[in-house]
Amino acid sequence: MRHLPRAWCAAAITTAAMAAPATVSAQSGHNLERPEHWKVRYDGADEAAERNFVVMRPGWHVYAGPGGLIWDPGSFASGNYAVKSTVYLFPEGDPERSRSTRVDTPFGLFLGGRDLEGKAPAYISFQIDNAGRFRIARHTGDEVQNLVPWTGSDAVAVLADPATSPAENVLEVDVRGEQTIFYIGGEVVAELPSTDLSLDGLIGLSAGEGLSLHITEIAIGPNRRDV
């Protein structure tokens, strides 16, 4: 596990689309302010709920609050592509740095998002938790279908006991023709048929209730070359 670096440099989001080369745009928004164009959908679609998240270069910080999805409407991909995100889970009970109230809810990426602001949002989640497990699931409205049920993996980094620094996890998904490969920390943890997933759509963060998370990147680009 690496500690979150103190000296931060600018981050970037890479966007990709089918039959088009990847492009890079600088991270937008003022540091320590909420990125105005980002969207949030809270679990249960509770409009009264609120969760604080801000630009914190490199990347973004999501403080404790209700669980839900957070995304940049420009983060869309289709066809063959890869997405990579580095996420730090902060310890519970550190109000100065993390404001975390829990560490036991899941977090990770979602892909193939459609109708996320409608009555029946659809997406695929790739989540981990601090128990050292991962899951891949299809979400359609309130229905959840486990494609890979919660499974223990040594590839998942968890908080030390007692925790004095955040746990770092690198999640990657490589949508490659007929197969989609899921990685944690560079290790393959699952392979699923791409036709069963429908991964054309929005890409963003799935953040569990009460967690404090720092996300240094949500990078979308060409397929991995080491496959």
JOHU-V945666 format. One record per residue. N is the residue number from 1. RES is the residue in one letter. PSI is psi in whole degrees, -180 to 180 (NA if undefined). BURIAL is # if it has 24 or more other C-alpha atoms within 12 Angstrom, else .. D_CENTER is the distance of its C-alpha to the mean C-alpha in Angstrom with 1 decimal. Layout:
<<N/RES/PSI/BURIAL/D_CENTER> <N/RES/PSI/BURIAL/D_CENTER>>
This chain:
<<1/M/133/./18.2> <2/R/147/./18.5> <3/H/150/./18.9> <4/L/126/#/17.0> <5/P/145/./19.5> <6/R/-39/./21.8> <7/A/113/./22.7> <8/W/142/./19.9> <9/C/175/./20.2> <10/A/143/./18.9> <11/A/168/#/15.5> <12/A/152/#/15.1> <13/I/132/#/13.0> <14/T/126/#/14.6> <15/T/146/#/15.1> <16/A/151/#/16.9> <17/A/155/#/19.0> <18/M/136/./21.3> <19/A/22/./24.6> <20/A/144/./23.6> <21/P/154/./22.9> <22/A/145/#/19.6> <23/T/160/./20.0> <24/V/131/./18.7> <25/S/145/./18.7> <26/A/151/./18.7> <27/Q/129/#/16.3> <28/S/161/#/18.0> <29/G/155/#/19.1> <30/H/140/./21.2> <31/N/137/./20.1> <32/L/15/./19.6> <33/E/153/./19.7> <34/R/131/#/17.4> <35/P/113/#/16.4> <36/E/-33/./18.8> <37/H/-9/./17.5> <38/W/155/#/14.0> <39/K/155/#/13.8> <40/V/137/#/13.0> <41/R/116/#/13.9> <42/Y/151/#/14.7> <43/D/132/#/15.4> <44/G/-1/./19.0> <45/A/40/./19.0> <46/D/104/./20.8> <47/E/-21/./21.7> <48/A/-17/./23.3> <49/A/157/./20.2> <50/E/143/#/18.5> <51/R/132/#/15.8> <52/N/127/#/16.1> <53/F/142/#/13.6> <54/V/159/#/15.2> <55/V/128/#/15.3> <56/M/91/#/15.9> <57/R/136/#/16.6> <58/P/122/#/15.1> <59/G/-144/#/12.0> <60/W/153/#/11.3> <61/H/133/#/12.0> <62/V/118/#/11.2> <63/Y/174/#/14.3> <64/A/147/#/15.4> <65/G/-167/#/16.0> <66/P/152/#/15.6> <67/G/155/#/12.6> <68/G/-168/#/11.0> <69/L/141/#/8.8> <70/I/131/#/8.5> <71/W/156/#/9.1> <72/D/123/#/11.7> <73/P/-17/#/14.3> <74/G/-6/#/15.1> <75/S/86/#/11.9> <76/F/143/#/13.7> <77/A/154/#/14.7> <78/S/165/#/17.4> <79/G/-142/#/19.6> <80/N/128/#/18.8> <81/Y/170/#/15.9> <82/A/148/#/13.3> <83/V/140/#/9.7> <84/K/136/#/8.7> <85/S/135/#/6.3> <86/T/122/#/8.2> <87/V/133/#/7.3> <88/Y/126/#/10.6> <89/L/123/#/11.6> <90/F/150/#/14.9> <91/P/159/#/18.0> <92/E/149/#/19.6> <93/G/31/./22.6> <94/D/83/./22.3> <95/P/-27/./22.9> <96/E/-44/./23.6> <97/R/-40/./20.4> <98/S/-34/#/17.7> <99/R/24/#/19.2> <100/S/136/#/17.4> <101/T/-16/#/19.3> <102/R/159/#/17.5> <103/V/10/#/15.7> <104/D/10/#/16.1> <105/T/157/#/13.5> <106/P/159/#/10.4> <107/F/163/#/6.7> <108/G/-146/#/3.8> <109/L/155/#/2.9> <110/F/149/#/6.1> <111/L/162/#/8.9> <112/G/31/#/12.5> <113/G/133/#/12.4> <114/R/141/#/16.0> <115/D/42/./18.0> <116/L/-21/#/15.2> <117/E/7/#/17.9> <118/G/-167/./20.5> <119/K/-22/./22.0> <120/A/70/./20.3> <121/P/144/#/16.7> <122/A/136/#/15.6> <123/Y/167/#/12.4> <124/I/129/#/11.2> <125/S/144/#/8.5> <126/F/99/#/7.7> <127/Q/155/#/7.7> <128/I/170/#/9.7> <129/D/173/#/12.1> <130/N/4/#/14.7> <131/A/4/#/17.4> <132/G/33/#/16.2> <133/R/163/#/15.1> <134/F/161/#/12.6> <135/R/147/#/12.8> <136/I/127/#/12.3> <137/A/152/#/13.6> <138/R/130/#/14.9> <139/H/127/#/15.0> <140/T/107/./18.0> <141/G/-127/./19.1> <142/D/-1/./19.6> <143/E/139/./19.9> <144/V/124/./17.5> <145/Q/117/./18.6> <146/N/118/./17.5> <147/L/-37/#/17.5> <148/V/113/#/17.1> <149/P/169/./17.9> <150/W/122/./16.7> <151/T/132/./18.0> <152/G/142/./18.7> <153/S/132/./17.9> <154/D/-13/./19.2> <155/A/-20/#/16.3> <156/V/122/#/14.1> <157/A/131/#/15.1> <158/V/164/#/16.2> <159/L/141/#/17.9> <160/A/165/./21.5> <161/D/109/./24.3> <162/P/151/./25.2> <163/A/129/./22.0> <164/T/-5/./22.9> <165/S/159/#/19.8> <166/P/158/#/16.0> <167/A/133/#/14.6> <168/E/133/#/12.6> <169/N/137/#/10.3> <170/V/116/#/9.6> <171/L/134/#/7.7> <172/E/145/#/9.5> <173/V/129/#/10.8> <174/D/104/#/14.3> <175/V/105/#/15.9> <176/R/91/#/19.4> <177/G/-124/./22.3> <178/E/-16/./23.1> <179/Q/146/#/20.5> <180/T/128/#/16.7> <181/I/135/#/15.8> <182/F/132/#/12.9> <183/Y/146/#/12.8> <184/I/122/#/12.0> <185/G/33/#/13.8> <186/G/-2/#/15.6> <187/E/132/./17.0> <188/V/126/#/17.1> <189/V/-17/#/16.3> <190/A/151/#/16.8> <191/E/129/#/18.4> <192/L/151/#/18.8> <193/P/129/./21.0> <194/S/-34/#/19.3> <195/T/-21/./21.8> <196/D/-5/./20.6> <197/L/-36/#/17.0> <198/S/70/#/17.5> <199/L/12/#/14.5> <200/D/122/#/16.1> <201/G/-163/#/14.4> <202/L/153/#/11.7> <203/I/136/#/8.1> <204/G/-158/#/5.5> <205/L/137/#/3.4> <206/S/117/#/5.3> <207/A/119/#/7.4> <208/G/159/#/10.6> <209/E/135/#/14.0> <210/G/-3/#/15.5> <211/L/149/#/12.8> <212/S/120/#/12.9> <213/L/142/#/9.9> <214/H/129/#/10.2> <215/I/114/#/7.8> <216/T/-18/#/10.4> <217/E/149/#/9.1> <218/I/88/#/7.4> <219/A/125/#/10.5> <220/I/128/#/12.0> <221/G/-156/#/15.4> <222/P/165/#/18.1> <223/N/152/#/18.0> <224/R/147/./18.3> <225/R/-8/./22.0> <226/D/18/./22.4> <227/V/NA/./22.4>>
